[in-house]
Amino acid sequence: MRATTVIGFDFGSYWIGVAVGQTLTRQATPLPALRNNDWKAIARLLDEWRKRARDAERDREDFKQRAEQASSTANRLQGENSRTEERVRELQDTVASLNRELAVMEKRTEHLRQHLRTNG
């Protein structure tokens, strides 16, 4: 559910009660009362809240754009991390293979040493 700001008016004989509410929280906050028939004050109030709504929408769009950029960066880094992990596994396999070859070479070297000692 998307939050919406609403302005409520309670027209009385002498005063107009005004409150601003949020549909998401279902709470309202009273604003200073206006004199009845003070249409200029009502127009100023509505202009102020329209400006706030435009500012909030612009902020929301900026936040949405930054969130999309962050998500894109996270996906790129995840891909790079996957490639790095794959490369590390390849290097670990190479090291393991070289260690096996080294062990075989050490056995051969030891065998040759023994052969040289006995036939030397």
N, CA, C and O atoms as CSV, one atom per row, in Angstrom:
chain,resi,resn,atom,element,x,y,z
A,1,MET,N,N,0.842,-1.176,0.000
A,1,MET,CA,C,0.000,0.000,0.000
A,1,MET,C,C,0.890,1.243,0.000
A,1,MET,O,O,1.852,1.341,0.761
A,2,ARG,N,N,0.550,2.167,-0.855
A,2,ARG,CA,C,1.325,3.407,-0.939
A,2,ARG,C,C,0.709,4.445,-0.016
A,2,ARG,O,O,-0.509,4.623,0.017
A,3,ALA,N,N,1.565,5.126,0.732
A,3,ALA,CA,C,1.098,6.163,1.655
A,3,ALA,C,C,0.603,7.367,0.871
A,3,ALA,O,O,1.231,7.797,-0.096
A,4,THR,N,N,-0.502,7.892,1.292
A,4,THR,CA,C,-1.066,9.093,0.687
A,4,THR,C,C,-1.344,10.094,1.796
A,4,THR,O,O,-1.857,9.745,2.859
A,5,THR,N,N,-0.994,11.344,1.525
A,5,THR,CA,C,-1.279,12.406,2.478
A,5,THR,C,C,-2.598,13.045,2.088
A,5,THR,O,O,-2.838,13.349,0.920
A,6,VAL,N,N,-3.445,13.242,3.081
A,6,VAL,CA,C,-4.746,13.878,2.830
A,6,VAL,C,C,-4.910,15.076,3.758
A,6,VAL,O,O,-4.382,15.105,4.870
A,7,ILE,N,N,-5.652,16.054,3.275
A,7,ILE,CA,C,-5.968,17.231,4.088
A,7,ILE,C,C,-7.478,17.237,4.292
A,7,ILE,O,O,-8.262,17.147,3.348
A,8,GLY,N,N,-7.848,17.344,5.554
A,8,GLY,CA,C,-9.279,17.364,5.882
A,8,GLY,C,C,-9.687,18.735,6.403
A,8,GLY,O,O,-8.931,19.399,7.112
A,9,PHE,N,N,-10.895,19.142,6.038
A,9,PHE,CA,C,-11.434,20.420,6.482
A,9,PHE,C,C,-12.738,20.169,7.225
A,9,PHE,O,O,-13.569,19.367,6.798
A,10,ASP,N,N,-12.902,20.864,8.335
A,10,ASP,CA,C,-14.143,20.799,9.116
A,10,ASP,C,C,-14.704,22.220,9.158
A,10,ASP,O,O,-14.253,23.057,9.940
A,11,PHE,N,N,-15.685,22.474,8.310
A,11,PHE,CA,C,-16.241,23.823,8.181
A,11,PHE,C,C,-17.255,24.073,9.293
A,11,PHE,O,O,-18.285,23.406,9.388
A,12,GLY,N,N,-16.932,25.051,10.126
A,12,GLY,CA,C,-17.853,25.453,11.184
A,12,GLY,C,C,-18.421,26.838,10.884
A,12,GLY,O,O,-18.161,27.414,9.828
A,13,SER,N,N,-19.191,27.354,11.817
A,13,SER,CA,C,-19.821,28.666,11.609
A,13,SER,C,C,-18.796,29.789,11.575
A,13,SER,O,O,-18.938,30.732,10.796
A,14,TYR,N,N,-17.760,29.700,12.414
A,14,TYR,CA,C,-16.775,30.782,12.496
A,14,TYR,C,C,-15.362,30.343,12.101
A,14,TYR,O,O,-14.562,31.148,11.623
A,15,TRP,N,N,-15.073,29.076,12.305
A,15,TRP,CA,C,-13.728,28.577,12.075
A,15,TRP,C,C,-13.762,27.356,11.157
A,15,TRP,O,O,-14.770,26.659,11.046
A,16,ILE,N,N,-12.640,27.127,10.516
A,16,ILE,CA,C,-12.475,25.917,9.696
A,16,ILE,C,C,-11.351,25.116,10.343
A,16,ILE,O,O,-10.205,25.563,10.387
A,17,GLY,N,N,-11.680,23.957,10.833
A,17,GLY,CA,C,-10.662,23.067,11.382
A,17,GLY,C,C,-9.929,22.377,10.238
A,17,GLY,O,O,-10.543,21.980,9.248
A,18,VAL,N,N,-8.626,22.237,10.378
A,18,VAL,CA,C,-7.816,21.619,9.320
A,18,VAL,C,C,-6.909,20.560,9.961
A,18,VAL,O,O,-6.348,20.765,11.037
A,19,ALA,N,N,-6.787,19.440,9.278
A,19,ALA,CA,C,-5.883,18.381,9.737
A,19,ALA,C,C,-5.253,17.716,8.518
A,19,ALA,O,O,-5.839,17.671,7.436
A,20,VAL,N,N,-4.042,17.202,8.724
A,20,VAL,CA,C,-3.333,16.457,7.676
A,20,VAL,C,C,-3.183,15.034,8.178
A,20,VAL,O,O,-2.788,14.805,9.321
A,21,GLY,N,N,-3.501,14.080,7.316
A,21,GLY,CA,C,-3.424,12.681,7.722
A,21,GLY,C,C,-2.692,11.829,6.715
A,21,GLY,O,O,-2.469,12.233,5.574
A,22,GLN,N,N,-2.318,10.635,7.161
A,22,GLN,CA,C,-1.636,9.646,6.330
A,22,GLN,C,C,-2.515,8.406,6.215
A,22,GLN,O,O,-3.006,7.883,7.215
A,23,THR,N,N,-2.705,7.944,4.983
A,23,THR,CA,C,-3.515,6.741,4.803
A,23,THR,C,C,-2.796,5.506,5.330
A,23,THR,O,O,-3.439,4.562,5.789
A,24,LEU,N,N,-1.470,5.506,5.267
A,24,LEU,CA,C,-0.715,4.338,5.717
A,24,LEU,C,C,-0.821,4.151,7.228
A,24,LEU,O,O,-1.084,3.045,7.700
A,25,THR,N,N,-0.619,5.218,7.980
A,25,THR,CA,C,-0.648,5.119,9.439
A,25,THR,C,C,-2.044,5.329,10.012
A,25,THR,O,O,-2.315,5.007,11.169
A,26,ARG,N,N,-2.924,5.877,9.176
A,26,ARG,CA,C,-4.297,6.193,9.600
A,26,ARG,C,C,-4.308,7.143,10.792
A,26,ARG,O,O,-5.135,7.032,11.697
A,27,GLN,N,N,-3.369,8.074,10.764
A,27,GLN,CA,C,-3.297,9.077,11.822
A,27,GLN,C,C,-3.352,10.464,11.185
A,27,GLN,O,O,-2.911,10.669,10.054
A,28,ALA,N,N,-3.906,11.408,11.946
A,28,ALA,CA,C,-4.008,12.786,11.465
A,28,ALA,C,C,-3.382,13.724,12.486
A,28,ALA,O,O,-3.358,13.450,13.686
A,29,THR,N,N,-2.879,14.835,11.973
A,29,THR,CA,C,-2.287,15.866,12.818
A,29,THR,C,C,-3.034,17.165,12.575
A,29,THR,O,O,-3.163,17.603,11.432
A,30,PRO,N,N,-3.528,17.785,13.638
A,30,PRO,CA,C,-4.259,19.036,13.425
A,30,PRO,C,C,-3.326,20.163,13.013
A,30,PRO,O,O,-2.171,20.222,13.435
A,31,LEU,N,N,-3.847,21.053,12.183
A,31,LEU,CA,C,-3.148,22.278,11.789
A,31,LEU,C,C,-3.918,23.448,12.403
A,31,LEU,O,O,-5.050,23.279,12.856
A,32,PRO,N,N,-3.306,24.626,12.416
A,32,PRO,CA,C,-4.036,25.780,12.974
A,32,PRO,C,C,-5.355,26.010,12.233
A,32,PRO,O,O,-5.435,25.891,11.010
A,33,ALA,N,N,-6.370,26.337,13.005
A,33,ALA,CA,C,-7.695,26.595,12.421
A,33,ALA,C,C,-7.649,27.884,11.604
A,33,ALA,O,O,-6.859,28.790,11.869
A,34,LEU,N,N,-8.514,27.932,10.613
A,34,LEU,CA,C,-8.617,29.108,9.751
A,34,LEU,C,C,-9.978,29.769,9.981
A,34,LEU,O,O,-10.944,29.112,10.370
A,35,ARG,N,N,-10.033,31.053,9.740
A,35,ARG,CA,C,-11.324,31.751,9.843
A,35,ARG,C,C,-12.220,31.278,8.698
A,35,ARG,O,O,-11.765,31.053,7.576
A,36,ASN,N,N,-13.472,31.140,9.011
A,36,ASN,CA,C,-14.442,30.752,8.003
A,36,ASN,C,C,-14.441,31.792,6.883
A,36,ASN,O,O,-14.322,32.988,7.147
A,37,ASN,N,N,-14.569,31.349,5.661
A,37,ASN,CA,C,-14.601,32.184,4.458
A,37,ASN,C,C,-13.260,32.838,4.144
A,37,ASN,O,O,-13.213,33.765,3.336
A,38,ASP,N,N,-12.172,32.385,4.757
A,38,ASP,CA,C,-10.847,32.919,4.422
A,38,ASP,C,C,-10.262,32.040,3.317
A,38,ASP,O,O,-9.382,31.214,3.559
A,39,TRP,N,N,-10.766,32.236,2.114
A,39,TRP,CA,C,-10.410,31.389,0.988
A,39,TRP,C,C,-8.950,31.568,0.588
A,39,TRP,O,O,-8.335,30.634,0.073
A,40,LYS,N,N,-8.390,32.744,0.814
A,40,LYS,CA,C,-6.972,32.964,0.505
A,40,LYS,C,C,-6.082,32.102,1.406
A,40,LYS,O,O,-5.090,31.531,0.953
A,41,ALA,N,N,-6.456,32.018,2.692
A,41,ALA,CA,C,-5.686,31.176,3.620
A,41,ALA,C,C,-5.773,29.709,3.210
A,41,ALA,O,O,-4.793,28.968,3.284
A,42,ILE,N,N,-6.974,29.303,2.775
A,42,ILE,CA,C,-7.143,27.920,2.319
A,42,ILE,C,C,-6.278,27.680,1.081
A,42,ILE,O,O,-5.616,26.648,0.971
A,43,ALA,N,N,-6.286,28.643,0.144
A,43,ALA,CA,C,-5.476,28.511,-1.074
A,43,ALA,C,C,-3.988,28.435,-0.730
A,43,ALA,O,O,-3.267,27.629,-1.317
A,44,ARG,N,N,-3.511,29.265,0.216
A,44,ARG,CA,C,-2.097,29.225,0.623
A,44,ARG,C,C,-1.752,27.863,1.227
A,44,ARG,O,O,-0.711,27.277,0.928
A,45,LEU,N,N,-2.649,27.377,2.080
A,45,LEU,CA,C,-2.430,26.079,2.716
A,45,LEU,C,C,-2.332,24.973,1.663
A,45,LEU,O,O,-1.432,24.135,1.721
A,46,LEU,N,N,-3.253,24.972,0.708
A,46,LEU,CA,C,-3.222,23.946,-0.339
A,46,LEU,C,C,-1.964,24.077,-1.201
A,46,LEU,O,O,-1.358,23.070,-1.566
A,47,ASP,N,N,-1.570,25.308,-1.528
A,47,ASP,CA,C,-0.344,25.510,-2.303
A,47,ASP,C,C,0.870,24.965,-1.562
A,47,ASP,O,O,1.735,24.319,-2.154
A,48,GLU,N,N,0.923,25.235,-0.259
A,48,GLU,CA,C,2.048,24.745,0.550
A,48,GLU,C,C,2.108,23.224,0.527
A,48,GLU,O,O,3.185,22.650,0.363
A,49,TRP,N,N,0.971,22.569,0.689
A,49,TRP,CA,C,0.954,21.115,0.729
A,49,TRP,C,C,1.174,20.501,-0.650
A,49,TRP,O,O,1.733,19.409,-0.757
A,50,ARG,N,N,0.743,21.187,-1.705
A,50,ARG,CA,C,1.048,20.707,-3.060
A,50,ARG,C,C,2.563,20.740,-3.286
A,50,ARG,O,O,3.133,19.811,-3.857
A,51,LYS,N,N,3.210,21.828,-2.829
A,51,LYS,CA,C,4.668,21.932,-2.960
A,51,LYS,C,C,5.346,20.805,-2.182
A,51,LYS,O,O,6.286,20.179,-2.672
A,52,ARG,N,N,4.865,20.555,-0.976
A,52,ARG,CA,C,5.447,19.456,-0.178
A,52,ARG,C,C,5.263,18.124,-0.896
A,52,ARG,O,O,6.163,17.284,-0.893
A,53,ALA,N,N,4.106,17.931,-1.507
A,53,ALA,CA,C,3.846,16.682,-2.231
A,53,ALA,C,C,4.795,16.546,-3.426
A,53,ALA,O,O,5.316,15.459,-3.676
A,54,ARG,N,N,5.020,17.625,-4.160
A,54,ARG,CA,C,5.958,17.580,-5.291
A,54,ARG,C,C,7.375,17.272,-4.798
A,54,ARG,O,O,8.084,16.460,-5.392
A,55,ASP,N,N,7.776,17.929,-3.710
A,55,ASP,CA,C,9.104,17.681,-3.143
A,55,ASP,C,C,9.245,16.224,-2.708
A,55,ASP,O,O,10.273,15.591,-2.949
A,56,ALA,N,N,8.203,15.701,-2.066
A,56,ALA,CA,C,8.240,14.308,-1.604
A,56,ALA,C,C,8.302,13.351,-2.790
A,56,ALA,O,O,9.008,12.343,-2.737
A,57,GLU,N,N,7.571,13.657,-3.855
A,57,GLU,CA,C,7.587,12.806,-5.049
A,57,GLU,C,C,8.972,12.833,-5.700
A,57,GLU,O,O,9.480,11.798,-6.130
A,58,ARG,N,N,9.571,14.008,-5.770
A,58,ARG,CA,C,10.920,14.133,-6.331
A,58,ARG,C,C,11.917,13.343,-5.469
A,58,ARG,O,O,12.776,12.637,-5.997
A,59,ASP,N,N,11.796,13.467,-4.150
A,59,ASP,CA,C,12.676,12.711,-3.253
A,59,ASP,C,C,12.483,11.213,-3.433
A,59,ASP,O,O,13.446,10.447,-3.422
A,60,ARG,N,N,11.223,10.801,-3.601
A,60,ARG,CA,C,10.920,9.385,-3.796
A,60,ARG,C,C,11.555,8.884,-5.098
A,60,ARG,O,O,12.130,7.796,-5.130
A,61,GLU,N,N,11.452,9.670,-6.161
A,61,GLU,CA,C,12.055,9.283,-7.440
A,61,GLU,C,C,13.577,9.224,-7.334
A,61,GLU,O,O,14.203,8.311,-7.872
A,62,ASP,N,N,14.172,10.194,-6.641
A,62,ASP,CA,C,15.629,10.184,-6.432
A,62,ASP,C,C,16.043,8.936,-5.655
A,62,ASP,O,O,17.024,8.277,-5.999
A,63,PHE,N,N,15.289,8.621,-4.609
A,63,PHE,CA,C,15.591,7.443,-3.799
A,63,PHE,C,C,15.446,6.180,-4.641
A,63,PHE,O,O,16.279,5.277,-4.560
A,64,LYS,N,N,14.393,6.116,-5.447
A,64,LYS,CA,C,14.169,4.951,-6.295
A,64,LYS,C,C,15.332,4.769,-7.271
A,64,LYS,O,O,15.801,3.649,-7.476
A,65,GLN,N,N,15.801,5.872,-7.874
A,65,GLN,CA,C,16.925,5.807,-8.800
A,65,GLN,C,C,18.197,5.343,-8.094
A,65,GLN,O,O,18.937,4.514,-8.624
A,66,ARG,N,N,18.450,5.879,-6.898
A,66,ARG,CA,C,19.639,5.460,-6.146
A,66,ARG,C,C,19.538,3.986,-5.747
A,66,ARG,O,O,20.538,3.269,-5.759
A,67,ALA,N,N,18.344,3.540,-5.397
A,67,ALA,CA,C,18.150,2.132,-5.025
A,67,ALA,C,C,18.407,1.224,-6.225
A,67,ALA,O,O,19.011,0.161,-6.080
A,68,GLU,N,N,17.950,1.638,-7.412
A,68,GLU,CA,C,18.191,0.848,-8.620
A,68,GLU,C,C,19.681,0.801,-8.937
A,68,GLU,O,O,20.200,-0.245,-9.328
A,69,GLN,N,N,20.373,1.926,-8.772
A,69,GLN,CA,C,21.815,1.950,-9.009
A,69,GLN,C,C,22.541,1.045,-8.017
A,69,GLN,O,O,23.464,0.320,-8.390
A,70,ALA,N,N,22.121,1.089,-6.754
A,70,ALA,CA,C,22.746,0.239,-5.733
A,70,ALA,C,C,22.506,-1.234,-6.048
A,70,ALA,O,O,23.400,-2.064,-5.884
A,71,SER,N,N,21.301,-1.552,-6.498
A,71,SER,CA,C,20.985,-2.937,-6.849
A,71,SER,C,C,21.837,-3.396,-8.028
A,71,SER,O,O,22.344,-4.518,-8.038
A,72,SER,N,N,21.991,-2.528,-9.015
A,72,SER,CA,C,22.821,-2.851,-10.180
A,72,SER,C,C,24.267,-3.080,-9.762
A,72,SER,O,O,24.907,-4.032,-10.210
A,73,THR,N,N,24.774,-2.210,-8.909
A,73,THR,CA,C,26.152,-2.352,-8.424
A,73,THR,C,C,26.305,-3.650,-7.635
A,73,THR,O,O,27.295,-4.364,-7.791
A,74,ALA,N,N,25.325,-3.951,-6.791
A,74,ALA,CA,C,25.385,-5.194,-6.002
A,74,ALA,C,C,25.394,-6.413,-6.920
A,74,ALA,O,O,26.137,-7.365,-6.681
A,75,ASN,N,N,24.572,-6.387,-7.968
A,75,ASN,CA,C,24.551,-7.516,-8.907
A,75,ASN,C,C,25.883,-7.657,-9.635
A,75,ASN,O,O,26.377,-8.769,-9.823
A,76,ARG,N,N,26.467,-6.518,-10.047
A,76,ARG,CA,C,27.766,-6.552,-10.722
A,76,ARG,C,C,28.827,-7.128,-9.789
A,76,ARG,O,O,29.615,-7.989,-10.182
A,77,LEU,N,N,28.836,-6.634,-8.529
A,77,LEU,CA,C,29.827,-7.128,-7.564
A,77,LEU,C,C,29.631,-8.604,-7.264
A,77,LEU,O,O,30.599,-9.341,-7.076
A,78,GLN,N,N,28.377,-9.031,-7.220
A,78,GLN,CA,C,28.111,-10.447,-6.975
A,78,GLN,C,C,28.680,-11.287,-8.116
A,78,GLN,O,O,29.266,-12.346,-7.892
A,79,GLY,N,N,28.497,-10.792,-9.357
A,79,GLY,CA,C,29.058,-11.494,-10.505
A,79,GLY,C,C,30.573,-11.541,-10.449
A,79,GLY,O,O,31.183,-12.577,-10.716
A,80,GLU,N,N,31.180,-10.407,-10.099
A,80,GLU,CA,C,32.632,-10.370,-9.971
A,80,GLU,C,C,33.096,-11.311,-8.868
A,80,GLU,O,O,34.108,-11.998,-9.010
A,81,ASN,N,N,32.349,-11.337,-7.765
A,81,ASN,CA,C,32.691,-12.221,-6.653
A,81,ASN,C,C,32.598,-13.679,-7.088
A,81,ASN,O,O,33.440,-14.498,-6.719
A,82,SER,N,N,31.566,-14.002,-7.877
A,82,SER,CA,C,31.431,-15.382,-8.357
A,82,SER,C,C,32.617,-15.766,-9.232
A,82,SER,O,O,33.153,-16.868,-9.117
A,83,ARG,N,N,33.030,-14.831,-10.127
A,83,ARG,CA,C,34.188,-15.115,-10.975
A,83,ARG,C,C,35.451,-15.249,-10.135
A,83,ARG,O,O,36.293,-16.104,-10.412
A,84,THR,N,N,35.589,-14.416,-9.119
A,84,THR,CA,C,36.760,-14.495,-8.240
A,84,THR,C,C,36.765,-15.828,-7.502
A,84,THR,O,O,37.805,-16.477,-7.400
A,85,GLU,N,N,35.611,-16.238,-6.989
A,85,GLU,CA,C,35.528,-17.518,-6.284
A,85,GLU,C,C,35.873,-18.672,-7.221
A,85,GLU,O,O,36.539,-19.626,-6.822
A,86,GLU,N,N,35.415,-18.578,-8.468
A,86,GLU,CA,C,35.726,-19.618,-9.440
A,86,GLU,C,C,37.233,-19.663,-9.711
A,86,GLU,O,O,37.826,-20.739,-9.793
A,87,ARG,N,N,37.835,-18.493,-9.846
A,87,ARG,CA,C,39.283,-18.418,-10.076
A,87,ARG,C,C,40.053,-18.973,-8.877
A,87,ARG,O,O,41.048,-19.675,-9.057
A,88,VAL,N,N,39.610,-18.672,-7.668
A,88,VAL,CA,C,40.257,-19.200,-6.458
A,88,VAL,C,C,40.173,-20.729,-6.458
A,88,VAL,O,O,41.153,-21.406,-6.150
A,89,ARG,N,N,38.993,-21.273,-6.806
A,89,ARG,CA,C,38.858,-22.736,-6.861
A,89,ARG,C,C,39.817,-23.335,-7.897
A,89,ARG,O,O,40.438,-24.370,-7.655
A,90,GLU,N,N,39.930,-22.664,-9.062
A,90,GLU,CA,C,40.859,-23.141,-10.091
A,90,GLU,C,C,42.301,-23.135,-9.567
A,90,GLU,O,O,43.054,-24.086,-9.777
A,91,LEU,N,N,42.667,-22.053,-8.886
A,91,LEU,CA,C,44.025,-21.966,-8.341
A,91,LEU,C,C,44.252,-23.021,-7.260
A,91,LEU,O,O,45.333,-23.605,-7.180
A,92,GLN,N,N,43.245,-23.265,-6.434
A,92,GLN,CA,C,43.373,-24.298,-5.399
A,92,GLN,C,C,43.565,-25.667,-6.047
A,92,GLN,O,O,44.366,-26.477,-5.580
A,93,ASP,N,N,42.818,-25.922,-7.136
A,93,ASP,CA,C,42.977,-27.194,-7.848
A,93,ASP,C,C,44.379,-27.302,-8.431
A,93,ASP,O,O,45.005,-28.360,-8.369
A,94,THR,N,N,44.873,-26.194,-9.001
A,94,THR,CA,C,46.220,-26.191,-9.575
A,94,THR,C,C,47.265,-26.464,-8.495
A,94,THR,O,O,48.181,-27.260,-8.700
A,95,VAL,N,N,47.127,-25.804,-7.352
A,95,VAL,CA,C,48.064,-26.021,-6.243
A,95,VAL,C,C,48.014,-27.476,-5.779
A,95,VAL,O,O,49.055,-28.084,-5.532
A,96,ALA,N,N,46.822,-28.028,-5.661
A,96,ALA,CA,C,46.689,-29.426,-5.236
A,96,ALA,C,C,47.371,-30.357,-6.242
A,96,ALA,O,O,48.054,-31.306,-5.857
A,97,SER,N,N,47.177,-30.076,-7.535
A,97,SER,CA,C,47.800,-30.895,-8.575
A,97,SER,C,C,49.320,-30.788,-8.504
A,97,SER,O,O,50.024,-31.793,-8.604
A,98,LEU,N,N,49.824,-29.561,-8.331
A,98,LEU,CA,C,51.275,-29.364,-8.222
A,98,LEU,C,C,51.823,-30.058,-6.979
A,98,LEU,O,O,52.918,-30.617,-7.021
A,99,ASN,N,N,51.091,-30.031,-5.892
A,99,ASN,CA,C,51.535,-30.719,-4.671
A,99,ASN,C,C,51.611,-32.229,-4.895
A,99,ASN,O,O,52.517,-32.892,-4.390
A,100,ARG,N,N,50.646,-32.772,-5.662
A,100,ARG,CA,C,50.692,-34.208,-5.955
A,100,ARG,C,C,51.918,-34.535,-6.808
A,100,ARG,O,O,52.609,-35.524,-6.563
A,101,GLU,N,N,52.181,-33.687,-7.820
A,101,GLU,CA,C,53.356,-33.894,-8.674
A,101,GLU,C,C,54.640,-33.785,-7.856
A,101,GLU,O,O,55.578,-34.559,-8.049
A,102,LEU,N,N,54.673,-32.817,-6.943
A,102,LEU,CA,C,55.852,-32.646,-6.094
A,102,LEU,C,C,56.083,-33.883,-5.227
A,102,LEU,O,O,57.219,-34.320,-5.045
A,103,ALA,N,N,55.000,-34.438,-4.697
A,103,ALA,CA,C,55.123,-35.638,-3.866
A,103,ALA,C,C,55.696,-36.797,-4.687
A,103,ALA,O,O,56.539,-37.551,-4.201
A,104,VAL,N,N,55.236,-36.932,-5.927
A,104,VAL,CA,C,55.754,-37.997,-6.796
A,104,VAL,C,C,57.229,-37.754,-7.075
A,104,VAL,O,O,58.032,-38.686,-7.034
A,105,MET,N,N,57.592,-36.495,-7.361
A,105,MET,CA,C,58.991,-36.172,-7.649
A,105,MET,C,C,59.873,-36.412,-6.428
A,105,MET,O,O,61.006,-36.874,-6.565
A,106,GLU,N,N,59.363,-36.101,-5.233
A,106,GLU,CA,C,60.141,-36.350,-4.010
A,106,GLU,C,C,60.374,-37.846,-3.817
A,106,GLU,O,O,61.458,-38.257,-3.402
A,107,LYS,N,N,59.363,-38.662,-4.116
A,107,LYS,CA,C,59.525,-40.121,-4.003
A,107,LYS,C,C,60.572,-40.615,-4.993
A,107,LYS,O,O,61.409,-41.455,-4.661
A,108,ARG,N,N,60.515,-40.083,-6.215
A,108,ARG,CA,C,61.503,-40.487,-7.222
A,108,ARG,C,C,62.909,-40.058,-6.798
A,108,ARG,O,O,63.869,-40.814,-6.948
A,109,THR,N,N,63.020,-38.849,-6.272
A,109,THR,CA,C,64.317,-38.350,-5.819
A,109,THR,C,C,64.857,-39.237,-4.712
A,109,THR,O,O,66.030,-39.611,-4.724
A,110,GLU,N,N,64.014,-39.570,-3.768
A,110,GLU,CA,C,64.442,-40.439,-2.664
A,110,GLU,C,C,64.853,-41.806,-3.198
A,110,GLU,O,O,65.843,-42.378,-2.742
A,111,HIS,N,N,64.105,-42.331,-4.156
A,111,HIS,CA,C,64.438,-43.625,-4.740
A,111,HIS,C,C,65.804,-43.558,-5.436
A,111,HIS,O,O,66.618,-44.474,-5.316
A,112,LEU,N,N,66.045,-42.445,-6.175
A,112,LEU,CA,C,67.335,-42.279,-6.848
A,112,LEU,C,C,68.472,-42.155,-5.837
A,112,LEU,O,O,69.554,-42.700,-6.059
A,113,ARG,N,N,68.246,-41.456,-4.743
A,113,ARG,CA,C,69.287,-41.332,-3.698
A,113,ARG,C,C,69.645,-42.707,-3.132
A,113,ARG,O,O,70.817,-43.045,-2.963
A,114,GLN,N,N,68.604,-43.485,-2.847
A,114,GLN,CA,C,68.861,-44.826,-2.318
A,114,GLN,C,C,69.622,-45.675,-3.335
A,114,GLN,O,O,70.531,-46.428,-2.985
A,115,HIS,N,N,69.239,-45.540,-4.569
A,115,HIS,CA,C,69.914,-46.308,-5.627
A,115,HIS,C,C,71.388,-45.912,-5.724
A,115,HIS,O,O,72.263,-46.765,-5.871
A,116,LEU,N,N,71.651,-44.581,-5.638
A,116,LEU,CA,C,73.033,-44.093,-5.701
A,116,LEU,C,C,73.844,-44.553,-4.495
A,116,LEU,O,O,75.030,-44.857,-4.624
A,117,ARG,N,N,73.218,-44.604,-3.336
A,117,ARG,CA,C,73.941,-45.052,-2.127
A,117,ARG,C,C,74.318,-46.525,-2.222
A,117,ARG,O,O,75.413,-46.930,-1.832
A,118,THR,N,N,73.416,-47.293,-2.731
A,118,THR,CA,C,73.688,-48.733,-2.770
A,118,THR,C,C,74.578,-49.110,-3.939
A,118,THR,O,O,75.295,-50.107,-3.862
A,119,ASN,N,N,74.552,-48.344,-5.019
A,119,ASN,CA,C,75.333,-48.669,-6.209
A,119,ASN,C,C,76.479,-47.687,-6.420
A,119,ASN,O,O,77.249,-47.832,-7.369
A,120,GLY,N,N,76.593,-46.738,-5.588
A,120,GLY,CA,C,77.450,-45.632,-5.755
A,120,GLY,C,C,78.850,-45.669,-5.706
A,120,GLY,O,O,79.501,-44.636,-5.867
